[in-house]
Amino acid sequence: MASDPNFVDFVLEQIKNSGEITAKKMFGEYGIYSDEKYSD
């Protein structure tokens, strides 16, 4: 089941003060990056 883009936006909003936070779609899901480094 693919991630809901609204949930991804919610997560990004919650951790926005933790550096430069971005999300990139990959393999039908999203990867979250902090300061251009992937966080698993």
N, C-alpha and C positions, 0 to 999 in steps of 0.2 A: 504494500500500500504506500503510495507516494505521500510525502509530507505536504501538509496544507500550507500554502504560502502565507496565510494570515498568522499561523502559529510561528512560522519562521520570523515574520516581522515582530511578533510579540517577544520572542526570545531576544532578538537583536535590540529591541527597545530596553529590555531588562538589563542587558550587559553593556550598554553603550558607553559607560564610563570606564571600561576596562581596556582602553586602548582603541586603536582603529579596528573596528569590528565590521566584517563583511560576510556575506553568504553567497556561495556560488552553487548553481545547480550542477549536479554531477550524478550520472547513472540513475536518473529519476528521483533522486533525493537531493538534499542540500548539505554542503560542507560549510562549517563555520570557521572563519579565519580571524585570528587576532594578530594585528601588526603583520599581516601578510603570511602568517604561519598557520598551517592547518591544525586544528584541535580536534582530536577524536575522543 
